[in-house]
Amino acid sequence: MVTSPMPRTQDDVRLLLTAARLVQHRQDEALAPLRLTRTAVIALEAVALSPMNQEQLAQKAGIRSQTLGRVITRVEGEGLVTRTRNPADKRQFLVQITTAGKTALEAATQTESVAIPNDFDGWDNLRELLTQLIETFQAPARPPSGDTEDRNN
């Protein structure tokens, strides 16, 4: 028999999703005047450290490769990144941030820091709990153990 999560867990998940949407909305509003998106900023942050191919970038940024391809095409058109053939593997392109990309990333970082309130007292606790939650969900799922009725008796 399939059981649904306990009502409290469902409420907690809804709270988490609502909080995430509110933060994303605030970021989107802040980044719009810079003609950037959250995904573009994540990609710029990743390639700011070192050039990488699109597959590596997608994995590092946690973004689907197809979505990332559209984002890279757009930011490349804006002059924020370049794509050049990988000398070690001609089938791949290396994505590299440009000087304009670094400037845009700095502006985005500044804009986001103003948009997201720093005076929330719970950031440290939230970071710790979210890290634990992420680690839990990244671990392989455990198979259900026995029947629900057995666990409730």
CORNOR-V481865 format. One record per residue. N is the residue number from 1. PHI is phi in degrees with one decimal (NA if undefined). Layout:
BEGIN
n:N phi:PHI
n:N phi:PHI
END
This chain:
BEGIN
n:1 phi:NA
n:2 phi:-89.7
n:3 phi:-114.8
n:4 phi:-90.1
n:5 phi:-59.7
n:6 phi:-60.5
n:7 phi:-52.3
n:8 phi:-63.8
n:9 phi:-61.6
n:10 phi:-61.1
n:11 phi:-62.9
n:12 phi:-63.7
n:13 phi:-64.0
n:14 phi:-61.6
n:15 phi:-61.7
n:16 phi:-60.8
n:17 phi:-65.3
n:18 phi:-63.7
n:19 phi:-61.2
n:20 phi:-62.2
n:21 phi:-63.6
n:22 phi:-63.9
n:23 phi:-64.9
n:24 phi:-61.2
n:25 phi:-61.9
n:26 phi:-64.4
n:27 phi:-64.6
n:28 phi:-57.4
n:29 phi:-61.2
n:30 phi:-69.2
n:31 phi:-82.5
n:32 phi:-54.3
n:33 phi:-62.9
n:34 phi:-87.4
n:35 phi:60.7
n:36 phi:-122.3
n:37 phi:-119.3
n:38 phi:-58.8
n:39 phi:-63.5
n:40 phi:-63.4
n:41 phi:-65.1
n:42 phi:-60.1
n:43 phi:-65.5
n:44 phi:-62.6
n:45 phi:-60.3
n:46 phi:-66.5
n:47 phi:-83.1
n:48 phi:-64.8
n:49 phi:-77.1
n:50 phi:-169.1
n:51 phi:-62.5
n:52 phi:-154.1
n:53 phi:-77.7
n:54 phi:-62.4
n:55 phi:-64.5
n:56 phi:-62.6
n:57 phi:-63.5
n:58 phi:-60.8
n:59 phi:-65.9
n:60 phi:-64.6
n:61 phi:-85.3
n:62 phi:69.1
n:63 phi:-121.8
n:64 phi:-60.8
n:65 phi:-57.9
n:66 phi:-65.9
n:67 phi:-62.6
n:68 phi:-62.3
n:69 phi:-57.3
n:70 phi:-65.3
n:71 phi:-64.8
n:72 phi:-62.6
n:73 phi:-59.2
n:74 phi:-67.0
n:75 phi:-71.9
n:76 phi:-66.7
n:77 phi:-61.8
n:78 phi:-83.8
n:79 phi:81.5
n:80 phi:-88.9
n:81 phi:-139.9
n:82 phi:-123.6
n:83 phi:-121.0
n:84 phi:-129.5
n:85 phi:-61.2
n:86 phi:-74.3
n:87 phi:-61.7
n:88 phi:-81.5
n:89 phi:-149.1
n:90 phi:-62.1
n:91 phi:-77.5
n:92 phi:-106.2
n:93 phi:-111.4
n:94 phi:-92.6
n:95 phi:-97.5
n:96 phi:-134.6
n:97 phi:-74.2
n:98 phi:-99.9
n:99 phi:-60.8
n:100 phi:-62.9
n:101 phi:-65.6
n:102 phi:-63.6
n:103 phi:-63.5
n:104 phi:-64.2
n:105 phi:-64.9
n:106 phi:-61.8
n:107 phi:-63.8
n:108 phi:-64.5
n:109 phi:-62.1
n:110 phi:-62.8
n:111 phi:-63.0
n:112 phi:-65.3
n:113 phi:-66.7
n:114 phi:-78.9
n:115 phi:-72.5
n:116 phi:-101.3
n:117 phi:-62.4
n:118 phi:-87.5
n:119 phi:-89.5
n:120 phi:-73.4
n:121 phi:-68.9
n:122 phi:-96.0
n:123 phi:-56.8
n:124 phi:-63.5
n:125 phi:-64.6
n:126 phi:-62.3
n:127 phi:-58.8
n:128 phi:-63.8
n:129 phi:-66.5
n:130 phi:-66.8
n:131 phi:-61.0
n:132 phi:-62.5
n:133 phi:-62.8
n:134 phi:-61.8
n:135 phi:-61.1
n:136 phi:-63.3
n:137 phi:-76.8
n:138 phi:-81.0
n:139 phi:-72.1
n:140 phi:-58.3
n:141 phi:-67.4
n:142 phi:-87.2
n:143 phi:-66.6
n:144 phi:-59.7
n:145 phi:-105.5
n:146 phi:73.7
n:147 phi:-82.5
n:148 phi:-58.2
n:149 phi:-62.9
n:150 phi:-63.6
n:151 phi:-75.0
n:152 phi:-87.8
n:153 phi:-95.2
END
